[in-house]
Amino acid sequence: MKPTSGVRWRSASQCNTEHCVEVAATEGHIAVRDSKDPHSPVLLYTELEWQAFIEGAKGGEFDLQRLSE
């Protein structure tokens, strides 16, 4: 059985197309996939990796202006 079988996939509330990133909590991991191809490979991150990403996003680490510096 895949580690993502039976999980509840979620996307941003502003996402109203099929071109979205979806995330799901699995046992000990956060799964990420492309909504336009739900059968494509899934990226798995540990909870610590996901938390670091969220903190970076909230802190502006991935803002386009900052990335171009």
N, C-alpha and C positions, 0 to 999 in steps of 0.2 A: 504494500500500500504506500502511496506517495505521502510524504510528510504534510502535504497541503490538502489531502482528501478530506472533504467534509468541513473545511474551514469557512468562515464568513468573510468574504472579500468586501472591502470598503474603498470608496474613492472620495475625493473632495466634494463637498456639497455644491460648489460652483461648477463642477464637471457635469455638463449636460450633453456630452458627445461620447463616442466610443473611444476617443483618443485620450485616455487618462491613465494615470498610474494607480494601481490598486494595491492595497496592503491588507495583510491578515496576520493575526496572532496565531502562532502554532506553539507546540510545546517547546518552550525555551528559545524560540526564534521569532523573528518578524519576517514574513514572506512578502516579496514585492514582485509584481508582474505588470505586463502591458495589457490593458483592457481590450485592445483591438485584436489581440491574439491570445486568448486565455489558455491555449494549449502549448504556448511557447515555454521555454525554460523559466523557472522561477528563481529569483535571487533570494538567498536566505542570509539574514544577519542575526548576530546574537543580540540580546536585549541591550547589552552595553554599547555595541556598535550603533544600534538604532538610536539610543539615547544621545550618543555623541553627535550623530547626524542632526537630530532635532535641535540640540543646543546650538550647533553651528549655523543651522538655518535661521533660528530665532536671533542669533547674534550677528547676522549679516555676513557670515563667512563665505557664502556662495553668491552674494549679490554681484550682478554683472559688472558694475563699476569696479568693485574690489578685485574681481578676477582678472580684469584687464590691466591692472597695475603691475 
